[in-house]
Amino acid sequence: MVRQNERQLNLDLLKGLAIICMVICHSVTSFAPTHPGYENEFLYILGDDIFGAYIVVAHGFMFAMGVGMAYSRKNTPADQIRRGIILLILAYVLNIARAGIFYLIYDIISGSGISNITIQDFLFPDIFHFVGLAFIVTGIFKKLKLKEIHILFIGMILSVIGTMIAFADTDNYVINMILGIFMPTQQGHFTFCFLSWYIFVAAGLLFGKIIQETEDKDLLYKRILIVSGVTALFYISGSSVFGMYFLTKAGEYYICSLMEAAGLLAIDFALLSVFYFLLKKADASKLKFFFELSRNITSIYCI
């Protein structure tokens, strides 16, 4: 079967939507520390939970990254490992530039010693750190000649392990921060841990391979829309009944269980399918704004 490498514009729309949701989420949550009780208000829940978690954002970025790996021209194991190392270094540089250096200067001037806040700002693992690590590990998997289906299976196992060892504690603040990039350590020391979130990249990798080898994309997306739409409906309905993130451990969004990942992936696939059929009807030139967001995703995130 002939591999098709044309750009997937519906994936660009998904990433464009993710960026918009990310901006909304971060804007809304930035008000919470100065407005007690704000986190219980409707607008906060809408921005943080609905736009910031459910619709697309992090899991959409990760899924799209996996698909992008399958389509990238520079997708050899060496290319992926090299890119991952660069991104991981950049993630820590970003930590330092955002706040770490300023807290360090304050600690030096005050003579109080290195504070935990400074350590956190230097080492805190965010989604950019996850991206770098995901590229490195994917490159290693490719070097071992693992197929995409095998990588997905590994991602599922890692997700289960991530849930089982959640809230691990080494009794050392620095070590907790370092390990937070790999596994869920004590609360406040982690966000998008590799074990819990690599499943989205693995799913994207497999989907990227499938879409490249599919000739009848209309039929494929129709089937995906039906399955993912029904799954997403049950997942969202369950969330309204049992509460947000009801499939995660202790209701903690960042400890994304395998079942929670399935629900979030269903939303990604449903949106991707809707965008596919939308682009068959709409003038793509009118959606240029979203495509530009997608192409500049890394620089926008850094800003």
C-alpha positions as CSV (number, residue, x, y, z in Angstrom):
1,M,0.0,0.0,0.0
2,V,1.3,3.4,-0.9
3,R,2.2,5.7,2.0
4,Q,0.5,9.1,1.8
5,N,2.5,12.0,3.3
6,E,0.3,15.0,2.5
7,R,-0.2,17.5,5.4
8,Q,-3.2,16.7,7.6
9,L,-5.1,20.0,7.8
10,N,-7.6,18.6,10.3
11,L,-4.7,17.9,12.6
12,D,-3.6,21.5,12.2
13,L,-7.0,22.6,13.3
14,L,-6.8,20.4,16.3
15,K,-3.5,21.9,17.3
16,G,-4.8,25.4,16.6
17,L,-7.8,24.8,18.9
18,A,-5.4,23.4,21.5
19,I,-3.4,26.6,21.5
20,I,-6.5,28.7,21.9
21,C,-7.7,26.5,24.8
22,M,-4.3,26.7,26.4
23,V,-4.3,30.5,26.3
24,I,-7.8,30.6,27.9
25,C,-6.9,28.1,30.5
26,H,-3.7,29.8,31.6
27,S,-5.4,33.2,31.6
28,V,-8.2,32.0,33.8
29,T,-6.0,30.2,36.3
30,S,-3.6,33.1,36.7
31,F,-6.4,35.0,38.5
32,A,-7.0,32.2,41.1
33,P,-4.2,33.1,43.6
34,T,-5.5,36.7,44.0
35,H,-9.2,35.9,44.1
36,P,-10.0,33.4,46.9
37,G,-13.0,31.2,46.0
38,Y,-12.6,32.0,42.3
39,E,-11.7,28.3,41.6
40,N,-15.2,27.3,42.5
41,E,-16.9,29.7,40.1
42,F,-18.3,28.8,36.8
43,L,-15.9,30.8,34.6
44,Y,-12.9,29.2,36.4
45,I,-14.3,25.7,35.9
46,L,-15.1,26.5,32.3
47,G,-11.6,27.8,31.5
48,D,-9.6,25.4,33.6
49,D,-11.5,22.1,33.4
50,I,-13.5,22.3,30.2
51,F,-11.1,24.3,27.9
52,G,-8.0,23.5,29.9
53,A,-8.4,19.7,30.2
54,Y,-11.3,18.1,28.5
55,I,-11.6,19.8,25.1
56,V,-8.1,19.3,23.8
57,V,-5.0,21.2,25.2
58,A,-2.3,18.8,26.7
59,H,-3.6,15.5,25.5
60,G,-4.3,17.0,22.1
61,F,-0.8,18.4,21.8
62,M,0.6,15.0,22.8
63,F,-1.6,13.0,20.4
64,A,-0.8,15.5,17.5
65,M,2.9,15.2,18.3
66,G,2.7,11.4,17.9
67,V,1.0,11.8,14.5
68,G,3.6,14.4,13.6
69,M,6.4,12.0,14.3
70,A,4.9,9.6,11.8
71,Y,4.8,12.3,9.1
72,S,8.1,14.1,9.9
73,R,10.8,13.8,7.3
74,K,13.4,13.7,10.0
75,N,12.0,10.8,11.9
76,T,15.0,8.5,12.2
77,P,15.8,7.3,15.7
78,A,18.9,9.6,15.8
79,D,16.8,12.6,14.7
80,Q,14.2,12.0,17.3
81,I,16.7,11.4,20.1
82,R,18.6,14.5,19.1
83,R,15.5,16.6,19.0
84,G,14.3,15.3,22.3
85,I,17.6,16.2,24.0
86,I,17.4,19.8,22.6
87,L,13.8,20.2,23.7
88,L,14.5,18.8,27.2
89,I,17.4,21.3,27.6
90,L,15.3,24.1,26.3
91,A,12.5,23.2,28.8
92,Y,14.9,23.6,31.7
93,V,16.3,26.8,30.2
94,L,12.7,28.1,30.0
95,N,12.3,27.2,33.7
96,I,15.3,29.3,34.6
97,A,14.4,32.3,32.4
98,R,10.8,32.4,33.6
99,A,11.4,32.7,37.3
100,G,14.2,30.5,38.5
101,I,17.0,33.0,38.0
102,F,15.1,35.7,39.8
103,Y,14.4,33.6,42.8
104,L,18.0,32.5,42.9
105,I,19.2,36.1,42.8
106,Y,16.8,36.9,45.7
107,D,18.1,33.9,47.7
108,I,21.7,35.1,47.2
109,I,21.0,38.7,48.1
110,S,18.9,37.8,51.2
111,G,21.5,35.2,52.3
112,S,18.7,32.8,53.3
113,G,20.1,29.9,51.2
114,I,18.5,28.1,48.3
115,S,14.8,27.9,48.9
116,N,12.4,25.2,47.8
117,I,10.6,27.8,45.6
118,T,13.9,28.3,43.7
119,I,14.5,24.6,43.4
120,Q,10.9,24.2,42.1
121,D,11.3,26.9,39.5
122,F,14.5,25.3,38.3
123,L,13.4,21.7,38.2
124,F,9.6,21.8,37.9
125,P,8.5,19.3,35.1
126,D,5.9,20.7,32.7
127,I,4.6,19.6,29.3
128,F,7.7,20.9,27.5
129,H,9.9,18.5,29.6
130,F,7.5,15.7,28.7
131,V,7.8,16.5,25.0
132,G,11.6,16.2,25.1
133,L,11.5,13.0,27.0
134,A,8.8,11.5,24.7
135,F,11.0,12.2,21.7
136,I,14.0,10.6,23.3
137,V,12.1,7.5,24.3
138,T,10.3,7.2,21.0
139,G,13.7,7.4,19.2
140,I,14.9,4.6,21.4
141,F,11.9,2.5,20.7
142,K,12.4,3.1,16.9
143,K,16.0,2.2,17.3
144,L,14.9,-1.1,18.8
145,K,12.7,-1.5,15.7
146,L,9.5,-1.7,17.7
147,K,6.3,-1.3,15.6
148,E,3.7,1.3,16.4
149,I,1.3,-1.2,17.9
150,H,4.0,-2.5,20.2
151,I,4.8,1.1,21.3
152,L,1.1,1.7,22.0
153,F,1.0,-1.5,24.1
154,I,4.0,-0.3,26.1
155,G,2.3,3.1,26.5
156,M,-0.7,1.3,28.0
157,I,1.4,-0.6,30.5
158,L,3.3,2.6,31.5
159,S,-0.1,4.3,32.1
160,V,-1.2,1.5,34.5
161,I,2.2,1.7,36.3
162,G,1.9,5.5,36.6
163,T,-1.5,5.1,38.3
164,M,-0.3,2.3,40.6
165,I,2.8,4.3,41.9
166,A,1.0,7.7,42.1
167,F,2.0,10.0,45.0
168,A,5.4,8.3,45.5
169,D,7.5,10.1,48.0
170,T,11.3,9.8,48.5
171,D,11.3,12.2,51.5
172,N,13.6,14.5,49.5
173,Y,12.3,17.6,47.8
174,V,14.9,17.7,45.1
175,I,14.7,14.0,44.2
176,N,10.9,14.3,44.1
177,M,11.2,17.2,41.7
178,I,13.7,15.3,39.4
179,L,11.6,12.1,39.4
180,G,8.4,14.2,38.7
181,I,9.3,14.2,35.0
182,F,8.9,10.4,35.0
183,M,6.4,9.5,37.6
184,P,3.7,11.1,39.9
185,T,5.6,12.0,43.1
186,Q,4.1,13.9,46.0
187,Q,1.5,16.5,45.1
188,G,2.9,19.7,43.7
189,H,6.1,18.0,42.3
190,F,4.7,16.8,39.0
191,T,2.4,17.7,36.1
192,F,2.6,15.7,32.8
193,C,4.6,12.7,34.0
194,F,6.0,10.4,31.3
195,L,4.5,7.2,32.7
196,S,1.0,8.7,32.8
197,W,0.9,10.6,29.5
198,Y,3.0,8.8,27.0
199,I,-0.1,6.8,25.9
200,F,-1.2,9.8,23.9
201,V,2.0,10.0,21.9
202,A,1.9,6.3,21.3
203,A,-1.8,6.5,20.1
204,G,-0.8,9.3,17.8
205,L,2.1,7.3,16.3
206,L,-0.2,4.4,15.5
207,F,-2.9,6.6,14.1
208,G,-0.3,8.5,11.9
209,K,0.8,5.1,10.4
210,I,-2.8,4.1,9.8
211,I,-3.8,7.3,8.1
212,Q,-0.7,7.2,5.9
213,E,-1.7,3.7,4.7
214,T,-5.4,4.4,4.3
215,E,-6.8,5.2,0.8
216,D,-10.4,5.7,1.8
217,K,-10.1,8.3,4.5
218,D,-13.8,9.2,4.3
219,L,-14.8,5.8,5.4
220,L,-12.1,5.7,8.1
221,Y,-13.1,9.0,9.6
222,K,-16.8,8.1,9.5
223,R,-16.1,5.0,11.6
224,I,-13.8,6.9,13.9
225,L,-16.4,9.6,14.4
226,I,-19.1,7.0,15.3
227,V,-16.9,5.1,17.8
228,S,-15.1,8.1,19.3
229,G,-18.3,10.2,19.4
230,V,-20.2,7.5,21.4
231,T,-17.2,6.9,23.7
232,A,-16.8,10.7,24.3
233,L,-20.5,11.0,25.0
234,F,-20.3,8.3,27.7
235,Y,-17.1,9.8,29.1
236,I,-18.5,13.3,29.3
237,S,-21.8,12.0,30.8
238,G,-19.9,10.1,33.4
239,S,-17.9,13.2,34.3
240,S,-21.2,15.2,34.8
241,V,-22.5,12.5,37.1
242,F,-19.4,11.4,39.0
243,G,-17.3,14.5,38.8
244,M,-14.4,15.8,36.7
245,Y,-11.6,13.3,36.2
246,F,-13.6,10.6,37.8
247,L,-11.4,7.9,36.1
248,T,-8.2,9.2,37.6
249,K,-6.6,8.3,41.0
250,A,-8.0,10.6,43.7
251,G,-9.6,12.8,41.0
252,E,-6.2,14.2,40.1
253,Y,-6.1,15.3,36.5
254,Y,-2.3,14.9,36.1
255,I,-2.5,11.2,37.2
256,C,-4.1,10.2,33.9
257,S,-5.3,6.6,34.2
258,L,-5.6,4.4,31.2
259,M,-9.4,4.7,31.2
260,E,-9.2,8.5,31.6
261,A,-6.8,8.5,28.6
262,A,-9.3,6.5,26.6
263,G,-12.0,9.2,27.3
264,L,-9.7,12.1,26.4
265,L,-8.5,10.3,23.2
266,A,-12.1,9.8,22.2
267,I,-12.6,13.6,22.4
268,D,-9.4,14.1,20.2
269,F,-10.6,11.6,17.6
270,A,-14.1,13.0,17.5
271,L,-12.8,16.5,17.0
272,L,-10.3,15.3,14.4
273,S,-13.0,13.6,12.5
274,V,-15.4,16.6,12.6
275,F,-12.6,18.8,11.4
276,Y,-11.9,16.4,8.5
277,F,-15.4,16.6,7.2
278,L,-15.6,20.4,7.9
279,L,-12.6,20.9,5.7
280,K,-14.4,19.1,2.9
281,K,-17.1,21.8,3.0
282,A,-15.3,24.9,4.2
283,D,-12.8,27.1,2.4
284,A,-9.4,26.2,4.0
285,S,-8.1,29.7,3.3
286,K,-10.6,31.1,5.8
287,L,-9.0,29.0,8.5
288,K,-5.5,30.3,7.9
289,F,-5.3,31.7,11.5
290,F,-5.6,28.2,13.0
291,F,-3.0,26.8,10.5
292,E,-0.5,29.6,11.5
293,L,-1.0,28.8,15.2
294,S,-0.3,25.1,14.5
295,R,2.9,25.8,12.5
296,N,4.2,28.1,15.3
297,I,3.2,25.9,18.2
298,T,6.6,25.6,19.9
299,S,7.4,29.4,19.8
300,I,3.9,30.2,21.0
301,Y,4.3,27.8,23.9
302,C,7.6,29.3,24.9
303,I,6.1,32.8,24.9
